[in-house]
């Protein structure tokens, strides 16, 4: 019981688009005397009234010992950060080899990150639009009978279930339809759960989504992949 303990977990899990039970994990940590370390890289900028992440949205930021974020993704630059009490930050600064021997973020990149964070803090309407766009894409794909996997976040995974078809569909979407989407294959996900992972932005329009869905419908026929409802097209 006296041994130092740390629970490390994510807020948004990017392959399925599910969100952790953060209050439950915090309660578990308190019960067993553990610190908490949460990875919010798929949430910062996109969740919470100021864009601080799911912990802010759920009102549990003060309950977490270390919050990790990225300056990429929503903030659009590169690099990363942790937010914690000063003594924890000093300990990591002093003892973490990966920090000591990593090239520091260039001033121009740091300035771009600061500008992006400040802007997103003040524009919650962009986050609201982002959630609306993700919901719109899920709805369109479900209406077309495409196998959208359950997701409570902005991530829209579509099950393919075959690594060759997954890569093939991704290639054809780019080459013939001008749409880029990542094919997610083993070992990132278990075999048999290969998927295309869409992450729509606030700037994606209805017309863009309709174009994507029409292309996906054609490719499902072309590759003879199972549709929702049990029919192979």
Buried (B, 14 or more C-beta within 10 A) or exposed (E): EEEEEEBEBBBBBBBBBBBBEBEEBBEEBEEEEBBBBBBBBBBBBBBBEBBBBBBBBBEBBEBBBBBBBBBBBBBEBBBBBBBBEEEBBEEBEEEEEEEEEEEEBEEEBBEBBEEBBEEBBEBEEBBEBBBEBBEBBBEBBEEBBBBBBEBEBBBBBBBBBBBEBBBBBBEBBEEEBEBEBEBBBEEBBEEEBBBBBBBBBBEBEEEBBEBBBEBBBBBBEEBEBBBEEEEEB
